[in-house]
Amino acid sequence: MKMGIFDSLHVQKTVDELCKNLNVDPNLMRSICDVLVDLGLLMEQNGFYKNTEVSDIYLRADTPLHQQYVLNDLRSYFKLWEKLDEILKSGPIMVSEERFFEDHIKSLASRALCGELQRTVRIVAQLPEFKKARRLLDLGGGHGLYAIAFTKLNPKLEAYVFDFPEVLRHTKYYIKKFNAERVKVIPGNFFKDDIGKGYDIVFFAYNPGGKNPNLIPKTYSSLKDGGVFINKHVFYRKGEGSKDPLLDVEWSLVAWKGVKKRRHIYSFEGDLTFEEYVKLLEKYFSVIKIVDASYFASYPLSQLGDTLDSKIIIAKNVYNKRL
Ligand SMILES: C[S@@+](CC[C@H](N)C(=O)[O-])C[C@H]1O[C@@H](n2cnc3c(N)ncnc32)[C@H](O)[C@@H]1O
C-alpha cells in the first residue's frame, strides 16, 4: 500500500510496466507479485497482473473502505510487542488516554466501516423510538461515524458526539468528509463533565465507562422520558476468566494515565459484571432487548478493537420508574 502497488494495478499491467510506474527493481517485484497472487491479493493472466476484488476495495488509497490506517495500527502494535521484555521489567508504556485514542481513532473508523457499523446502525434504526428521535448523543463517539450514519437515516435527527477535545479534531474531519450537517461535537470527559440533557437516544459504544455504574444514573438524567439508552460493550459474566490471553497481554502493554485497567482485555477498575450491570440498569430503565455479537460483529484481527462477545443492550427510560 505504501508503494502504491494496488493503486497502480487497478488496471492490469506487466511487471515491467508496474516497475516503470513505481520506479523500482523488476526482479524483486516479480517475486513480490507472485507472493501477492498466492495471498489472493493479485491475479495473473498471460503475464499481466491486476488487483483481485478484495485488494481493489480495501487496499487502494482513497477508496471508501481502504484499510491503510488499520495496517499502520497493526504495525504500531507489532513495535510494542517488540518491547515485551522491557515492559515485563519496567511496566507498561504510559500514554494519556486522549493521545492513545487520537492515534487509533482512524483505524477504528476504517474497521467499523467494514460491516460492524452498518449492522449496528440497522439494529438501532429498526427501533420505533429511533424513527421519532430528534436528539441523539453519541457518548465517547470518537470518529463520530455512528452519529453521522444515524443522521443520514433520520432526516429530523440532530446528533452530538461527546469526546475528548483532541479526538474531536478527527470527528470534525469525518463530519466534513461525509457532509453531515446535523452532527455537532461536545468536548469533555464523561466521568467529570456534564453530558447535556433532553436526548431521545444515548448511544454508548466501546468505552472505558461502558460497564461503570456511575454512568448509568448520569445517562438516565440526560434522557427525556421514554428515551432510549443503547450500550454496546464487551461484558464479563460473574466468575468469567480470560476471553483471549493473547489479547490480555496486548491490552496490558500500554497504560493510560489516571485510568486503572484490569488484567483482562477491555476491563477496568470499578466495572460491573454483566449480571450486575443489567440489574442496576433495571433500576432506572426497562431493558427491551439484548443483541449478541453474532448479529453485528465484523471480521476479527486478533487485535485490540476486536468485537469478541460484545453485546448491545437496549434499555428504555420508562416514565416514573425512579419515583
Ligand atoms: C474505542 S473508542 C470507541 C469509538 C466509537 N464509540 C466506536 O464504537 O467505534 C473509545 C472512545 O471513547 C473516548 N473516551 C474514552 N474515555 C473518555 C472519557 N472519559 N470522556 C470522553 N470520551 C472518552 C475515546 O477518546 C474514544 O474516542
The ligand as an SDF file (V2000), in Angstrom:
LIG
                    3D

 27 29  0  0  0  0  0  0  0  0999 V2000
  -12.7860    2.6150   21.4100 C   0  0  0  0  0  0  0  0  0  0  0  0
  -13.2840    4.2360   21.0170 S   0  0  0  0  0  0  0  0  0  0  0  0
  -14.9520    3.9420   20.5010 C   0  0  0  0  0  0  0  0  0  0  0  0
  -15.4230    4.9210   19.4670 C   0  0  0  0  0  0  0  0  0  0  0  0
  -16.8390    4.6320   18.9540 C   0  0  0  0  0  0  0  0  0  0  0  0
  -17.8050    4.7940   20.0260 N   0  0  0  0  0  0  0  0  0  0  0  0
  -16.9330    3.2490   18.3620 C   0  0  0  0  0  0  0  0  0  0  0  0
  -17.7040    2.4290   18.8980 O   0  0  0  0  0  0  0  0  0  0  0  0
  -16.2770    2.9660   17.3640 O   0  0  0  0  0  0  0  0  0  0  0  0
  -13.4920    4.9690   22.6180 C   0  0  0  0  0  0  0  0  0  0  0  0
  -13.7560    6.4600   22.5420 C   0  0  0  0  0  0  0  0  0  0  0  0
  -14.1210    6.9140   23.8400 O   0  0  0  0  0  0  0  0  0  0  0  0
  -13.4580    8.1270   24.1110 C   0  0  0  0  0  0  0  0  0  0  0  0
  -13.3280    8.2740   25.5670 N   0  0  0  0  0  0  0  0  0  0  0  0
  -12.6660    7.4470   26.4050 C   0  0  0  0  0  0  0  0  0  0  0  0
  -12.7530    7.8910   27.6800 N   0  0  0  0  0  0  0  0  0  0  0  0
  -13.4890    9.0340   27.6340 C   0  0  0  0  0  0  0  0  0  0  0  0
  -13.9120    9.9500   28.6170 C   0  0  0  0  0  0  0  0  0  0  0  0
  -13.6000    9.7850   29.9030 N   0  0  0  0  0  0  0  0  0  0  0  0
  -14.6470   11.0210   28.2250 N   0  0  0  0  0  0  0  0  0  0  0  0
  -14.9540   11.2050   26.9130 C   0  0  0  0  0  0  0  0  0  0  0  0
  -14.5800   10.3410   25.9250 N   0  0  0  0  0  0  0  0  0  0  0  0
  -13.8650    9.2720   26.2800 C   0  0  0  0  0  0  0  0  0  0  0  0
  -12.1330    7.9680   23.4120 C   0  0  0  0  0  0  0  0  0  0  0  0
  -11.4730    9.1890   23.1990 O   0  0  0  0  0  0  0  0  0  0  0  0
  -12.5390    7.2600   22.1350 C   0  0  0  0  0  0  0  0  0  0  0  0
  -12.8710    8.1610   21.1170 O   0  0  0  0  0  0  0  0  0  0  0  0
  1  2  1  0
  2  3  1  0
  2 10  1  0
  3  4  1  0
  4  5  1  0
  5  6  1  0
  5  7  1  0
  7  8  2  0
  7  9  1  0
 10 11  1  0
 11 12  1  0
 11 26  1  0
 12 13  1  0
 13 14  1  0
 13 24  1  0
 14 15  1  0
 14 23  1  0
 15 16  2  0
 16 17  1  0
 17 18  1  0
 17 23  2  0
 18 19  1  0
 18 20  2  0
 20 21  1  0
 21 22  2  0
 22 23  1  0
 24 25  1  0
 24 26  1  0
 26 27  1  0
M  CHG  2   2   1   9  -1
M  END
$$$$
